[in-house]
């Protein structure tokens, strides 16, 4: 049996539609090609595309185990597993930070992906704490649907004050700092530029 490796935590964070899950799948697939034993976990609440797969917005897929809590991740991780993938970390409870650290202490490579900000632009726990514990943090950016600039924020398009509203296209879109409206976007939110009362367009 191989000796345990040096464990680590890698975090992939950013807004929705920025390629976080795609990058997670890419790294895990490369680990498989390298003949590493992998396990992938996702929160049960995230059933948008599949209940048994991590699915990127671009359609890439990888089998995963849906769990109800961070404790389930630790309980269901096989001792022989070398690489552990965690998707949509913002939907896990705060214990996921300790779980990831324990797995890394056991010599496992932990790769985690999730939103770093909520719909108000606030840090989305437990991601900030996990980022602080990580050896590597990669921040991905999407394209702002309004102006085409790199986007780092997730714009909510439906009325709700709940912090967690699971959804994808139609409920959320990517926005840059300038175009982001904390909370719920106005009715004209998806237009390339807002229209003034006289019908002219402004990019202010």
C-alpha positions in Angstrom: 0.0 0.0 0.0 1.3 3.5 -0.9 2.3 5.8 1.9 -0.1 8.7 2.5 0.7 11.8 0.5 1.0 15.3 1.9 -2.5 16.5 2.3 -3.8 19.8 1.0 -6.9 21.9 0.4 -7.5 23.6 -2.9 -10.4 26.1 -3.2 -12.0 27.2 -6.5 -14.4 30.1 -5.9 -16.2 32.8 -7.8 -19.6 33.9 -9.0 -22.1 31.7 -10.7 -21.4 30.8 -14.4 -17.7 31.4 -13.8 -16.6 27.8 -14.4 -16.0 26.6 -10.8 -17.6 23.2 -11.2 -15.9 22.8 -14.6 -12.5 23.4 -13.0 -13.4 21.0 -10.2 -14.3 18.3 -12.7 -11.1 19.0 -14.7 -8.9 18.6 -11.7 -10.7 15.5 -10.5 -10.6 13.9 -14.0 -6.8 14.6 -14.2 -6.5 12.8 -10.8 -8.4 9.8 -12.3 -6.1 9.8 -15.3 -3.1 9.7 -12.8 -4.8 6.6 -11.3 -5.6 8.3 -8.0 -8.6 7.0 -6.0 -11.2 9.8 -5.9 -14.5 10.5 -4.2 -16.8 13.4 -5.0 -19.4 14.9 -2.6 -22.2 17.4 -3.1 -24.9 18.7 -0.8 -28.3 17.1 -1.3 -30.0 20.5 -1.6 -28.3 21.0 -5.0 -30.4 18.8 -7.3 -30.7 21.3 -10.2 -29.2 19.1 -12.9 -28.7 15.7 -11.2 -29.0 14.1 -7.8 -26.0 11.8 -8.3 -23.6 13.9 -10.4 -21.6 17.2 -10.2 -22.7 19.0 -13.3 -21.2 22.2 -14.7 -23.3 24.8 -16.5 -21.5 23.8 -19.6 -22.7 20.2 -19.3 -19.6 18.4 -17.9 -20.5 15.6 -15.5 -18.9 13.5 -12.8 -20.5 11.0 -10.5 -20.9 12.2 -6.9 -22.4 11.2 -3.5 -25.1 13.6 -2.3 -24.9 14.1 1.5 -27.0 16.0 4.0 -24.2 17.3 6.2 -20.4 17.7 6.5 -20.3 14.9 9.0 -21.6 12.6 6.2 -18.6 13.5 4.1 -16.2 12.4 6.7 -18.2 9.2 7.5 -18.4 8.2 3.9 -14.9 8.9 2.7 -13.1 5.7 2.1 -9.7 5.3 3.9 -8.2 4.4 0.5 -9.4 7.6 -1.2 -6.6 9.9 -2.2 -8.5 12.9 -3.7 -11.8 14.3 -2.3 -13.9 16.6 -4.4 -16.5 19.0 -2.8 -18.9 20.9 -4.9 -21.2 23.9 -3.9 -19.4 24.2 -0.6 -21.5 27.3 0.3 -24.5 24.9 0.8 -22.6 22.9 3.5 -22.7 23.6 7.2 -19.8 25.3 8.9 -18.4 21.9 9.9 -17.1 21.3 6.3 -14.0 23.4 7.2 -13.0 21.0 9.9 -13.9 18.0 7.8 -11.7 19.3 4.9 -8.9 20.0 7.3 -9.1 16.5 8.9 -9.1 14.9 5.5 -6.0 16.9 4.5 -4.3 16.0 7.7 -4.9 12.4 6.8 -2.9 13.0 3.6 -5.8 13.5 1.2 -6.0 16.1 -1.5 -9.2 18.0 -1.0 -10.5 20.1 -3.9 -13.5 22.3 -3.1 -15.6 24.6 -5.3 -18.3 27.2 -4.3 -19.6 30.7 -4.3 -17.6 33.2 -2.3 -20.3 35.9 -2.2 -24.1 35.7 -1.7 -26.7 37.7 -3.6 -26.0 40.8 -1.5 -22.3 40.6 -2.2 -21.5 39.5 1.3 -18.9 36.7 2.1 -20.8 33.4 1.8 -19.8 31.2 4.7 -18.3 28.7 5.1 -16.3 29.5 1.9 -14.2 32.3 3.5 -13.1 30.1 6.4 -12.3 27.3 4.0 -10.3 29.7 1.8 -8.3 30.7 4.9 -7.5 27.1 5.7 -6.5 26.2 2.1 -3.0 25.9 0.6 -4.3 27.2 -2.8 -7.2 29.5 -3.8 -8.3 30.1 -7.4 -10.8 32.8 -8.1 -12.7 32.3 -11.4 -14.7 35.1 -13.1 -17.7 35.0 -15.5 -18.8 37.5 -18.1 -21.1 40.3 -17.1 -24.3 39.9 -19.0 -24.9 43.7 -19.1 -21.5 45.1 -20.2 -19.4 42.1 -21.2 -16.6 42.9 -18.6 -15.3 40.1 -16.3 -17.9 39.4 -13.6 -17.3 38.4 -10.0 -20.8 38.8 -8.5 -24.0 36.8 -8.7 -27.1 38.8 -9.4 -30.4 37.4 -8.1 -33.4 38.0 -10.4 -36.3 36.7 -8.3 -37.9 38.2 -5.2 -36.7 36.4 -2.1 -34.9 37.4 1.1 -33.7 33.9 1.8 -29.9 33.6 1.6 -30.1 30.2 -0.2 -32.3 29.9 -3.2 -31.1 27.1 -5.4 -31.3 27.8 -9.1 -29.3 28.6 -12.3 -30.1 30.5 -15.5 -33.3 32.5 -15.1 -32.9 33.0 -11.4 -29.4 34.3 -11.4 -26.9 36.0 -13.8 -23.3 37.1 -13.6 -22.5 40.8 -13.0 -19.4 42.9 -12.7 -18.9 45.3 -9.7 -20.4 48.3 -11.7 -23.5 46.5 -12.9 -24.2 44.5 -9.7 -27.4 45.5 -7.7 -27.1 44.0 -4.2 -30.3 42.0 -3.6 -32.8 41.5 -6.4 -32.2 43.2 -9.8 -34.6 45.7 -11.2 -37.0 44.6 -14.0 -34.5 46.0 -16.6 -31.7 44.1 -15.0 -31.0 41.9 -18.0 -30.8 44.6 -20.5 -27.4 45.5 -21.9 -27.8 49.0 -20.7 -30.7 50.6 -18.7 -33.1 52.8 -20.7 -33.8 56.4 -19.6 -37.3 57.6 -19.5 -37.1 59.2 -22.9 -36.0 55.8 -24.4 -32.4 56.7 -24.8 -29.7 54.4 -23.4 -27.2 55.2 -20.7 -24.2 53.2 -19.4 -24.0 55.2 -16.2 
